[in-house]
Amino acid sequence: MPGRKRLRAVSSKEQGQYEHIMESAENSGRYGNRAKEVAARTVLKQHKEKGHAKGE
C-alpha cells in the first residue's frame, strides 16, 4: 500500500496483518491515536513468540 510505513524485520504476511489490525482499529475508533503502535506491538509480539529471527 502506498504511503504506509513498513515494519522492519517482518514478513509480507505479517506486514499484511499489521495493516489489517491498524485499519480495523482506526475504523472502529479503538486506541485513539495509538492504533499504529498497538498494531505494531501485536504483530511484533506474535513474530517473537513464533521464534522468528530478525528479518524472517
N, C-alpha and C positions, 0 to 999 in steps of 0.2 A: 504494500500500500504506500503510495507516495506521501511523503510528509510525516510518516510515522517513524518514531525512533526505534531502532533495532536494539534488542537486548544483546549484550555481549555474552559469548560462551554458551549459547543455547542453539538447539537445532531449529530447523524451519518449522517443525511440528510444534515445538514449544513456543516459538515466536507467534504462531497462529493462536495458541492457547492464551498467550499474553494479550493479544489484540482482542480476542473474544471476551475475556474477563474484563478488560478495560472498557470496551464499548458497552458491555452489559451493565457495568457499574455506573457509567456515565448516563446511560439512558434511564436507569431506574432511580438515579439520584443518590445512590448509596455512596458513602465515604466522602462526599463533597469534593473538594479539590485534591483529595488523596487517592483518586481512582488509579492513577498510573503507578503510584508507589505500592498500593495493595496488590495490583495485578503482577507487578514485577516480583514482589516478595513471595507471592503464591507460587509463581512459576519457578523461581529460583529454589524455593524450598523443596518442591517436588523433584527438581533436577538433582539436588543434592541427596535427597532420600533414595533416589534410584541408584545412587553410587556412580553417577556420570562424572567423568573428569572434565576439567575446563575445556570447552570447545567441542565436546562430543554431541 
